[in-house]
């Protein structure tokens, strides 16, 4: 199983990349992948996406220590995903109160993937918007640029909020799976090139396997898009791809 990732600031952004990503082993069989996109019109949006990534990493590390000392209990992937999100929900609520943060300082989308290599099963939850590709099938989650951020609901009951989540995808027999922030849909011509060929940017990054023999595949693809086609993402882009 090969893992690829890229994190790139959008051409229209100057000071900060407002996206972030995380790849973290849960145990010998399971892995968590996440991409976050901070809200550009909020406050310190790069902080929100980075904070969520740091909290998720903390949750996985703590859960790993607990598993060493507690009796093993077998959860389904959906139950495990829910427990991770619940911990994130509670941690964000605590940080918000402890640091006296404004809601606008915590606005970031999240796509969370958990994959069990032993069972060859996976689950993807999208909170807000973004793009998911499962074995060649691309799904765009778009709310007309008005994502329903997790931070909007920290005052609500978690169980009630989670029961309303419908952007959940299940898969088995992983062949090629990708998650990306909506920056993957923001490619635009930024300079003239000799090539006038048309290309589907999402397909090229999420389905095409050129350069898959190198761990830097996605960055090489982005460079090729820039230099051969003269295009770059105008919005920040965070992407993780798993090829088996």
N, C-alpha and C positions, 0 to 999 in steps of 0.2 A: 504494500500500500504506500503510495507516494503522496506527500502533502506539499501543496504550493500556496503561497500567499503573496499579496502585494498591498502596500499602503501608499497612496499617492495624493498629494495636495492638488486640488483642482486649479485649472488655469485662471479662474476668476478669483481665486483666493490668494491673499498676500501674506498674512502674518502667521496663521496656524492651519494645520490640517485638523479638521474637526471630526474626522473619523478615527476609529481605532479597531484593533482586532486582537483576538486571543486564541491560542491553540494550547490546550492543556490536557495531559493524560489524567483520567480519573483513576484508573487502575490498569492492570496489565491488559485488560480486554477492551476498556472503554475510553473514548476520547471526547472532549468537548471542544467545539469550535464556535466562535462568536464574532460577529461584526457589529459595530456600533456607529451611529451617525448623529453627531450633535446638531441641534437646530441652529441654523445660521442667524436667525432673527432673534434668538434668545440671548442670554448673558453667558459669556465665557463658555461657548458651546464645546470647545475642545476639552474643557475640564469635565463636562458631563460624560462624554463618551469614554474618556480615559478612566474616570472614577468607576464607571460600571465595569470596565475591564479588570481593574485592580480588585474590586469587590468579588467578582466572579472567580478570579484566581485564588483569593483568600478562602472562599467557600470550598473550592475543590481541595485545597491543601488541608483545611480543617476536617473535611469529610474523610480524607484519606487517613488522617491520624485516628479519627473515631473508629474507622473500620478495623484498625489494628487491635483495638482494645474492647470492642463490643462484639457480641455474637453476630455472626454474619446473618444478614437478612436480605432475601432476594426480592428486589423491587423490579417491576416492569420498567421499561425505558420511559414510558409516560409518567409513571410515579416518580422516577428519579428526576426527570426534567421538572416536574411540578415542585419537588422539594428544593431544587436549585433556584428556581424562580421565586419561591416563597422566601428563601433565605435572602436573596437579592432584594426583594420587596422590603423585608424587615430591616436590612442593613441600610438601605437608602433612606428609609424613614428615620432611622437613628441618626445617620449622618446629617440629614436635613435639619433635625432638631438640634443636634449637638453643635453644628457650625452656624446655626441660624441662617440657613440658606433660603433664598427665594426659590419658588417653584421653577422660575425661568432659568435658574442655574443648573437644573437637573434634567433638562429636556434632551433626550437622545433616543433614537430608535435602537432596536436590538433584534438581531436574528441569531437564534441559539440552536446549535445542532449537537445532538448526542448520538454517537455511533458505537454499537457493540460489535467488535470485530469477531468475537467467538460465535455469536448468533447470526452475524451478518444482517443486523437490523439497525435502523436508525429513525430518528424523529427530528423534525425541524419546527421551531416555533418562531413566528415573525410578530414582533410587537412594533407597530408603526408601519414602515414601508421598507421595500427592498426587493431583491430578486433572488430566486432560488432555482437551481437547475438540478433535476434528479434524473440521471441516466438519459440525458438528451432532451428532457422535457422542461422547458423554461416557464416559470410562473412569476409574474410580476405582481407585487402587492403595492397598490397605489391608492392613496386617499386624497388625490388632487392637491398634493403638497401640504396636506393638513393632517399629519400623523397623529394617532391617538397615543401619545407618549405615556409610558409607565408612570412618570412623575405626576401626571394628572390625577392618579388614583391612589396615591399613598395614604390619603385620609379615609379610603374606603376599606371595607372588609376584603381581605385577600381572597377567600374562597368564593365570594360573590363575583369579584372581578375576574378571577381565573375561569370561572364557569362560562364566562361570555367570550372567551378567546376561541376564535374559529379559524385563525390562520395557522393551523397545525397540519403538517404533512408527515406521513409515515412512509418508510421505504424498506425494502429488503433487497438482497443480492446487489449490493453496491458495486457499480461499475465506474461511474464518474459523477460525482456530486459537487456542486458549488453553491456558496452563499456569497452575496455581495450587497453592499449598500447601493442606493439608487444612483450613485455617481456613474455606474456602469451604463446608465441610460443618457448620460449628459455629454457624450462625445460631440465635438464640433470642430470644424475646419479652422485651424489657427495659422496655417501657412500654405503657400503654394508648393506643389510637388509635381513631378513629371507624370505620376500615375493619376488617371481619372477613373480608375476602377471603383466600383461600389462594394462595400463590405458590411456585413451585419456584425456590429461590434460585440454584442452580447454572445452571439454564436461563436465568434472567433475566440473570445476569452473563456467561455464556459463549455464549449463542445469540441472545437478544433484541438487536435493533440500535437500540433507542431511544437517542437522544443520540449516535449514532455520528458526527454532523457536528461534534462538538467533541472535542478531544484529552483533555478531562477527563471523558470518558464514564463510566468506571468509578467515579470518585469521586462523580459525580452520581447514579449508580445506587445507590450505598451510602447516600447521603443520602436518596434517595427511599424505600429500604427502611426506614430508621430513622424517618422522619417520617410516611410513609404507612402502613406496616405495623407499626411499633414494634419492629423487629428489628435486631440488630447481630450481627456475628460475635463469639462469646465467646473464640475463639482468634485469634491473630494471622493476618493474611491478606496474602499477597503474590501478585499476579496480573499476567500479561502477556497481552494479546490482540492478534492480528494480523488485520486485515480487509483483503481485497483488493478 
